[in-house]
Amino acid sequence: MESVSFSENPADVLLLGESTAIRAIEDDIDCAARSDAKVLITGETGVGKEVVARLIHRRSARASQTLVTLNCAGVPETLLESELFGHVRGSFTDAYRDKKGLIETASNGTLFLDEVGEMSLRMQAVLLRFLETGEIQRVGADRAHARINVRLIAATNRDLKTQIGAGAFREDLYFRLNVVRIAIPALRERASDVPMLANHFLAAFCLQHRVTTAFSPEALQILAAYSWPGNVRELRNVVERLVLRVRGPLIRVEDLPPTFLAPAGNGHVQPAANGASRVHELATRMLVQGESFWAAVVPPFSTQDLTRADLRKIIQIGLERTQGSYHQLVRLFNMPDEDHARFLSFLRKNDCHLPFQGFRAVPARAKRSSEHTAVEKA
C-alpha cells in the first residue's frame, strides 16, 4: 500500500535551506528529538512535513527502532482502523488470519500519521483512546491486545482550529497532539532557499538519469520568483522533468515550462506573477488548450502537487459553465462520454463531488461569461 512505509535505516534525509525559517525549524527538530513528546507538524501540501518527521526520529533516542508512516488520506475509512490497530481472523471479509497493526509494528519506535486532519470523527475517537491508555484492541477482538510504547508525530495541511469550529475535528485530540508544534512555511515565503533546493535536486536527478547539465543564473532567478503552489514537491518534479527534457550543458530561461514565464512586452520573458493560480492554469489547459481532465489534473493531484481544495475549485469552475451538469462537464473537460461514471467515482472517492443544485441557480449569464473569460485569459 503506497500510503504506508517503513524505515529502520532510512536513506539520508535533508532539510535544505539557509533562510531564517529553516534555521528555526532545525532548532525545533532538535528540541523535539530530545523528548518523546507528541509533535504536530503543520504546513501546506508539499512543504516537507515527512522530512521533518524523519529527522526528528533520526535524532531521537528511538533512532535505532522502526519509523512507520501512514498517510491517513490514502487509506479508506473502512480500512484505517485495521491498518493502525490490526485485526483478528474472521473479523471481516478476507480476514483469513490475525494481522498486526502499524502501531504494533512501530513499538518502541515512531509512528508518523500524515494528513491526520482527514480522519473521520469516529477514527479520531479511536486514536484518542489509544493515546490516553496506550492499549490497542484489534478489530474484531473483545479485549485489549497489548499496551504499546510508541512516539507519535502527526502532520496536517488543514487548519485544525477551523476544523474544530466546524465540528470536523475533536478539540481534545487536538490538545493531545499539539504538544510540540512545528509550522513549516510555504516555499514562496522562503524564496531564498529555492536555488539551493533546485541545485540539490538537479545533482540528484543528473546522477540518477546519467545526465550532465546545470541551471543558468537567469533560470534560477525565474525559479526563485515563482509562487510554487505545490511547494518543494512541485520544485522537485519540475527539476526532474527539466533533466529529462533538456539536451545540453545548460538549462536556460527558454527551457522552463510556460507556467513560469509571462510576456514582458519587449520580446523577452519575465517571471510569472506570484499570484498566478495553479487552479486557473489547469482550467485553462482544459478549457482553452483542449487537454483532458485525466492528463491535466489527475497527475498533479496523484502526486499531491494539487490539493483537494484546488481540485474542488477546478470542478466548481466547470460546473459554473455547465450550470451543474456533470454530463456536460465530462465533455467540457475533454473526456469521452463513457468516462462519466469513472469521473464521478474519482470525485466521490476524493471527496470532491460538489452538489449540482447550487450551480443550477447561478443568475446572470453575463456574470458567468465574464468570470469564464477571466479564466481563459489567466
Sequence and secondary structure as in RCSB ss.txt:
>XXXX:A:sequence
MESVSFSENPADVLLLGESTAIRAIEDDIDCAARSDAKVLITGETGVGKEVVARLIHRRSARASQTLVTLNCAGV
PETLLESELFGHVRGSFTDAYRDKKGLIETASNGTLFLDEVGEMSLRMQAVLLRFLETGEIQRVGADRAHARINV
RLIAATNRDLKTQIGAGAFREDLYFRLNVVRIAIPALRERASDVPMLANHFLAAFCLQHRVTTAFSPEALQILAA
YSWPGNVRELRNVVERLVLRVRGPLIRVEDLPPTFLAPAGNGHVQPAANGASRVHELATRMLVQGESFWAAVVPP
FSTQDLTRADLRKIIQIGLERTQGSYHQLVRLFNMPDEDHARFLSFLRKNDCHLPFQGFRAVPARAKRSSEHTAV
EKA
>XXXX:A:secstr
 TTEEEESS         SHHHHHHHHHHHHHHTS   EEEE  TTS HHHHHHHHHHHSTTTTS EEEEEGGGS
 HHHHHHHHHEE TTSSTT  S EE HHHHTTTSEEEEETGGGS HHHHHHHHHHHHH EE  BT SS  EE   
EEEEEESS HHHHHHTTSS HHHHHHH SEEEE   GGGGGGGHHHHHHHHHHHHHHHHT   EE HHHHHHHHH
S  TTHHHHHHHHHHHHHHH  SSEE GGGS GGGEEE SSS EEE  TT  HHHHHHHHHHTT   HHHHTHHH
HHTTSS HHHHHHHHHHHHHHHTT HHHHHHHTT  GGGHHHHHHHHHHTT    SHHHHT   HHHHHHHHHHH
HH 
